[in-house]
Amino acid sequence: MNSQALKFWNDYWESEKRTPDTAAEAFQFGADADWLASLVVEGKKTATCSARVLYEIENEALPQVGQYNIVLDAKEMPAAIIQITEVSVLPMNEVPIDFALAEGEGDYSFWWNAHEQFFAEELKAHNLAYSDTMLLVCERFKVVHVK
């Protein structure tokens, strides 16, 4: 976590007069971090998904309900703090339309095409093939603080 994100995190908890019970991760969403961060700030993006296999490759724990994260823009500046409210793992071709729409990026067709392209590129970097039955980690979240 960079110094700006850490300050943003600490300032939030100080304003709440509470101490965080968990650490947070700071990250950028997808291929267009500025646009996606703005969707979070505007309340249009309340969900995200990731390829399950990438968690395995990176030996990273799956997200947990209650976990906080800091959303960064393309310059790695903090835009928002989110809290995970729901986590599920399901095949990409079984992602419900309401979940895809909660990602805030457009209609279901746009969501499908953008995610198919994104995951194909991500998996190719690991010498893995894309499949529409690949498992996705689907997260819903709420915005708890914005810049």
N, C-alpha and C positions, 0 to 999 in steps of 0.2 A: 504494500500500500504506500503510495507516495505521500509527501508531507501535506499537500492540499487536501487529499482525501482523509487523512488522519485528523486534521484540524476540523474538517466538516463533520466527521464522525463524533469527535469529542465535544464540539460546540453543540451538536444536537442533544447529546445526553446531558450536558450541563444545563441546557435550556429546559429539559424535561425533569431536572433535579433527580435524576436516577443514574444508576451505574449499570452499564450493559452486562447482561449475564452471559453473553457469548461474544466472540470476536466476529468481525465481519470481513468479507472478501470484497475487494474493489475490482470491477471489471467493466469491459465494454460489451454491448450487445452487437452481435452479428457483423455484417459487411458494411453497414453505414451507421457508425456509432453515434454521430450527431443527430441524424434523423430519428433513430430508435430511442435515444435518450430524451429527445424532445417529446416523443409519443408517451414516454413514461411520465414526464413532468406534466403533460397536458391531461393525464389520466386516461388516455386512449389505449395504452399498452398495459395490460394487467396479467399477461401470461408470456411464457417463453418455453422453448424446448431445446434439448441438446441430444446428440446421439449417445445412447447408453454405452456403446463400445469405447467411446473416447474417455469416459470415466475409468473404464477398465485399463485402457492403455496407459493413462496418466496416473493410475493407482490413486484415484481421487474418490473420496466419499461422495455418495449421492446427497443432493440437497435435502434438508429436513424442514418440516413445518416449524415455524417460529424463528427460523434463521433470518438474520439481517444481511443485506448486501448493499454496497454502494455502487450506483450506476455512474460510469464515467462517460464523458463525451470523447470525441476523436483526439482531443489534446490531453486526454487523461485528467481532465478537471472534473470534480464531482458535480453531478446534476441532481441526484436524488438518493434517498435511502429507502429501500424497499424491505418488506418482510414477507417471507414465503407463507402462504396460507394453505396450499395444497400441493402434493407431489404424487404423480402417478407415472407408471411405466407401461407403455403400450406401443404396438406397431404403428408406424407412420400412417399406414392406410386405414387405421382405426381411430385416428385422432378426430374427435367430434368437431362438427362445424363451429359450434359455439366457442370451443377452445381456440380454434384457428382465428376466429374473429376477435377474440380477446387479445391476440397478439397485436392487434391494432394496425396491421400493415396493409389492409385491403380486404377484398372478398376472398372466398375460399380458394378459388382458382389461382389468384395471385399468391396466396399463402403457399399452396401446394408447389407451384412452379418455382418460387423463390427458395423454398426449403429444399426441394429436390436438387436444384443447382448448388446451393450452399453445401448441403451434406455430401453431394458427389465430389465436390472440390476438397472438402475437409478430409473425407475418407481416402481419396486418391493420394493425399499427402502422406498417408500411413499405409499405402499399398493395399487398401481395402476397396471393395466394390460397393457401390450404392445399391440398395434394394428398397422397394416401397414397403416391405415388411420389416425393415430394420426397427429395432426398439428405440423409442424416444423417451427421454425423461422429461415429462411435462410438468411445468410449475406454474401455479397461479400465485400472484403476489398482490400486496397492497402497498401503495406509496405512503410512507410515514413522515417524510420530510423532503422538501425540495429546496434547491439553492435560491 
